[in-house]
Amino acid sequence: MEAALRTPPKSAETALPAPVRDRLARIAWLTARAHGVRLDDVLEGRDPAAAPARSIAIALCHDLLKTEPRALARHFSTSENAVLDACRGTAERAAQDREFHTTLNFLKTSCGGVLR
């Protein structure tokens, strides 16, 4: 019962503003399409096959929109630690894997088009 008291409800008061939610969803949609998975799987994290796309979407949202981990955790229904892990893991992989780095840069560039 105590945990329920500490976790704020996802209500209109705690929800992200509509324009921010829209931009986050657009980045997640583009990432999902690029990986051949459903948007819902990227946003909700239920399908293990969508985990790489989910991590990349989280990292892109953080990097491109400078969204705080707390807000991303709320949007992607996960913990702040999971958001930080996704960002760190994506950055490490991009530093070590040239092909992944190129793909990530392509996604970043493509996000400019979907965010207009």
N, C-alpha and C positions, 0 to 999 in steps of 0.2 A: 504494500500500500504506500509506503514512503516513496518508492521509486516513481509511482504514478504522480505523486505530489510534486516531485522535482522536475519532471518532464513536462514542459508546457505543451498544451494541446495545439495541433496544427489548425488554427482558426484564422479568421480574417485579421485578427490583431497581430498574429505572429507570422502570417504568410508574407512572402516577398511581394513587392509591388509588381503589378501586372507587366510593365515593360521589362523588368528584370527577368521574370519568369519566362516571358516570350523569348528573350535573347538566349537564355540558358537552354530552353527547349529547342531552339533553332540549331545551336551548336551540337546538342545531343542528337538531333535528327540527322544532321549531316554526317556525324561520326557513325551513327547506326547504319545509314545507307552505304557508307564507304566500306563497312565491315559485313554487310549483308545480314544484319540482324534487325529486329524490330525495335522501334523507339521505346515502347513500354519495357522491353527487356533491359535497355540501357538505363532508363530512369529508375526502374524498380529493383534491378539486380537479381531477378529470380532465376534466370537462365545462365548457367555457368559458361555456356558458349559465348555469351555476350560480355563476359568479364573484361576482356582486353579493350573492347570498344567503350565500355563503361569507364574504365580507368582513364582512357585517353580523353573522353568527353569531359570528365571531371577536371583533368589537368588543363585542357584547353579553356574551359570556363574560367578557371582560376587565372591562367596566364593572360588570356585576351581581355577579360572583363574585370580583372583584379577583384574578383568576388571573394569574400572572406570564407574560410573553411566552414565556419558555423552555418552560413547561408547555403553553401553548397551541400553540406550534410543534410540540411532540411529539405532542399530541393530533390536530392537523389535518395532520400530516405535511408541514410546511413550515418555513421559516426564521424566526428571531426577527425579522429585518428585514421579512419579509412580514407578520408579525403586527402590527408597529408601523405599517407602511404601511396595513393594513386599518383599524386603530383611528384613525389620523390622517385617512385619507380619509373614513371614515364620519362622524367628528366635523365635518370641514370641510363635507361635503355637507349635514349636518343644520343647520349654521349658515347656509348659503346658500339652502337649498330648504325652504320652510315645509311643503310637502306631505310631503316625505321626513321631516322632523322629526316630524310628526304620526304617520306610519307607524312610525317608530322608537319613539316613546313608546308606541304601541299594542302593539308587540312586547315592549317592556320590561314593560309592565303584564301582558301575557298570560303572560310567563315566570314571574311570581309564581304563577300557577295550576299550571303544569306542574312547578314545583320543589317543590311541597308533598309 
